[in-house]
Amino acid sequence: MASVLEHVPPVRPSLDAGHREGGRRYPSPRAMLELLKPLTWFAPMWALGCGVVSTGVPLGANWASILGAVLLAGPLVCGTSQAANDWFDRHVDAINEPGRPIPSGRVPGRWGLFLAVAWTLLSLAMGALLGRWVLLATLVGLALAWAYSAPPLRLKMNGWWGNSAVGLCYEGLPWFTGAAALTHVMPDPRITWLALLYSAGAFGIMVLNDFKAIEGDIALGIRTLPVQLGVRRAAIVACVVMAAPQVAVIALLLRAGRTVEPALVGVLLAAQLALMPRLVRDPRAQARFYNATGTTFYVLGMLASAFAARALSAAGH
């Protein structure tokens, strides 16, 4: 990737972009919001909600902590990762997506970097307000967010590392954060295991996003799983990695004495398994379909598991 970027000139707003934006020196609020990509906030906020539910702590008396945790997981930490990613991809976006906020000139100069740094500091401040365990999760999440996009690591350049980092940041860390924000202690081991298992499964979900730009990834030296393994094998790996942790979740909940919730997770898993052959037959065409169906069943299973953990906490198990 470095060899590719060395031959790409630094991004400067073109004369046309400057004319369109009136020679803008400061970004508009709308462009800054676009840089933070609000649509990406849903996944970590859902996982955080599962963490909140799993604690068994009354929700009404803890609305301030819940609100702070939601802001932390979505607009702040996830927003930081999106801004940092756009900044460090600005050279590539200037070629492939010139309409993005930075290469188009709608976020001029170094404002993209300034936003990523400012949001990092705000995230740390919010994490500290919510307690030491939340701060720890925030530190890990921010470290992975920067390592994913920034040199020298740029984890996104390898699908194994990049998808693992995103899966942990989108599922496990927000779940842990939601639980820690309400209890102010290290979450129960069962909650931590659920968070880690669903993070592992999210690795497979991240692979689904890699089927849409295989040729571009090859040209830029980005070694996603479809590039490394081929389309069909990558799809099979994604399916196995999504399914196996859910089997482990069912076993964990059954061992803890729950029956209804693991049965529900099993039904949702069966629905995913029924859809997987269609995905494997044509991953490039069906990845979007599976994201809209199978992934929905996956995250509903997360919520069912959270209610199981809540019931166990309430029973003092």
N, C-alpha and C positions, 0 to 999 in steps of 0.2 A: 504493500500500500504506500509505503514511504516513497518508493521510486515513482509511483504514479503522481503523487502530490507534488513532488519536486518539480514537475514539469507543468504544473498548473499555477498561473500567476495569482497573487493574493487577490481576494475579492474586493472590488471597489464598485460602488454603484455606477452603473453605466450612465452615459449622458441622457439616454432615453429614460432610465429609471429616475434619475435626478429630476428630469423635467416633469415626469408623471407625479413625483412626490413634491414638486415645488422646491427642489434643492434642499430637502429636509436635513436638518442637523440633529433633530431629536425624534425618537420613534413615537408614533401615536399609541395611545393605550390599546387600541384594537390590535395593532401589529404585535405589541408585547404579549397580549393575551393569546394571540395565535401562536406565538413562539412557545408558550407554556402548554399548548395542546390540551385543552380541557377534556376532550373525548377520551384521553388516555387515563384520566383520573379515576374512572369508575372501578376498574379492576382492584387497585389497592384499597379504595374506600370500601368496596364490598368485603374484601378480606378483613379489613379492620373491623367492619360491622360483625363479622363472624367471631372475631376475637372478643369484642364487647359482649356479645351474646353468651359466649362460652364460659364467662367468669361466674355467672350466677349472682353477680352483684346487682342490686336494684338500680334500674336505669334512670328513673326520674330524679333521684337525688344527686346524680352525677352528670347532669347535662353539660356543665361547663367543661369537664374533662373529656366527654365524648365529642363535643364540638371542636375542642382544641386538637384532639387526636385525628378527627376527620380532616381538618385543615392541614395537619401535618402530613398525613399519608397522601392526600390528593394534590391540592394546589402547591404545597411547599416542596416536599421531597420529590414527588413525581414530576412536578413542574420544573424543579431544578434539573432533573435528569434530561428532560426534553430540551430545555434551553441549552444545556451543555452539549447535548448531542448535535443540535443545529449549529452551534458555534464551531465545533470541531469538524463538522461535515460541510462547512460553508463552501469549500473549494469544489467538492463533488456536486453539491446542490447547484452551484453556479452553472454547471454543465447539464445536469439531469433535471433539476427542478428550479429554474431561475426565478420562478414566481414566489419562492419561499421568502419569508420576511427579511432574512439577512442578505442573500444575493440580489434581491429585487431593490434593495436600498430603503425599504420601509422600516427596517431597523438598521440605521447607518452606523458606520464606524465600529467601535468596540462595545456598543450598547448590548449586544447579545451576550458577550462575556461578562459585562458588568451585572446584567440581570442574573446570570447563573451564579455569580459570586454572592450577590446580595441575597438571593433566595437560599443559598447555602447557609448564610449567617442567620437568616430568619428561621430556617429549619432547626438549627442548633439551639437558638433561643427558645423556640416553642418546645423542643424536646426536653430542654433543661427544666422548663416550667412544669412539665408533666411527670417528672421524676427521673431518678438515675437509670432505671431499667429502660424507660422510653428513650432517654438520651443515648444509651448504649446502642439500642436498635437504630436510632437516627444516625449515629456515627457510622455504623456498618452500612446502612442504606446509602448514605451520601458518598462513602468511600467507593462503593460499587458503582454508583451512578457516574462518578468522575472516571473511574477506571474503565468503565464500559466504552466511553467515547474518547478520552484524552490520551495522548501519547505519554509515556512510551508503551503502556499496556494495551490500550484499545481492545478490550476483550471482545468487542463486537466483530473483530476480524476473524474469530474462530467460533464456530457455532456451538461447540461444547462448552466453552467458557462463557461466551456471551449469553446464551440462552439460560445457562445455570444462574448467572447473575440476575437476569431479568426475572426469572421464575421466583427466586428468593425475595427480590425487592417487591414484586407484585402480589405475592401470596403470603410467604412465611413471616417476613418482617412486619407487615401491617397487622397480621393476625396477632403476633406477639405484642405489638404496640398497643392494640386495642385492649388486650387483656391486662397488660402492665399499667396502662393509664388508669384503669379502674381499681385495680388491687394495690398498686404502688409497691408490689413485691415481684420477685421472680415468678412468672406464671407456673401453674401446676404442670408437672411433667407430661400429663396426658394432653394438655393444651399445646405444649411445645411440640410434642410428637405429631399432633394433627397438623400444626402449622408447617412442620418440616415435610411431612408426607405430601401435603397439597402443593408445597413448593416444588417437590420432585415431579409431581404430575404436571405442573405448569410448564416444566421444561418442554414437554411434548406439545403443549399448546403454542409455545413460542416457535417451535419448528414449523408450524402451519403457516406462519407469516413469511417463511423463507422461500416458499414456492413461487412467489409472484415476481421475483426479479433475479432469476438464476443467471441469465446471460450477463446482466449488469454486474452481479456479484463476481462472476468469473473474470470479467474484464478488469475489475477493480481489485482483484486478489482477496476478496472476502470469502473465507472458507466456511460457509454455512454447511449444515448437514446435507442438504441436497447436492451441494457442490462436491463434498467429500465422499458421500456414499452413493450418490445417484438418487433419482427422484423416488423410485419405488422403495428402496431400502430405507431411505430417510423417513418415508411415510410409515413403514412398518415399525421402525424405532419409535417414532412419535406415538403411535397407537399403544405399543407395549408400555412405554414410559408413562402414558396417561392412565392406563388401566391398572398396572401393578400397584401403585400406591393406594388406590381406592380399595383394592382387595385387602391390603394391609390395614386400612382404616376400618373396614368391616370386621376384621379379626380382632383389632384392638377394642372396638366397642362391644363386641360380643363377649370378649374376655372380661370386660368391666361390668357385665351384667345387663347391658342394654339389648333390646330386641327390636323395637319398632324402628328406631333410627337406622341401625345397620341394614334392616330389611329395605328401608326406603333408599338408602345409598346403593344397595344391591340392584334394585329396580332401575334406578337411574344409570347405573353402570351397564346393565343389560341393554338399555336403550342406546347407550354409546357404542357398545360392541356390535349392535345390529347395524349401525351406521358406518362402522369402520371399513368394511369391505368396499363400500362405495368410494370412500376416501382413497383407499389403497389402489383401486383400479385406475384412478385418474387424479392424482393429488393436485396437480396444477389447476384443474378445472373445479375440483370439489372442495378445496381447502376453505374457501369462503363459506360454502354451504355448511361444512362441518363446524366451522367457528360459530355459526348462527344456531346450530342445533346441538351437536355433541358437547360443545363447550358450555352451553346453557345448562345442560343436564349435570355437567361437572360442578359448576358453581352452586347449583341447587343442592347437590350432595354435600358441599362444604357447609352450607347453612344447616342442613339436617344434622351433620356431625357436631356443629357448634351447639345445637340444642341438646344433643346427647351429653356433651361435656357439661352443659349448664345443669342438666338434671343430676348428673353425678356430683357436681359441686354442691347443689342444694341438699342432696342426700348425705353429704359428708363422706362420700366414698373416696 
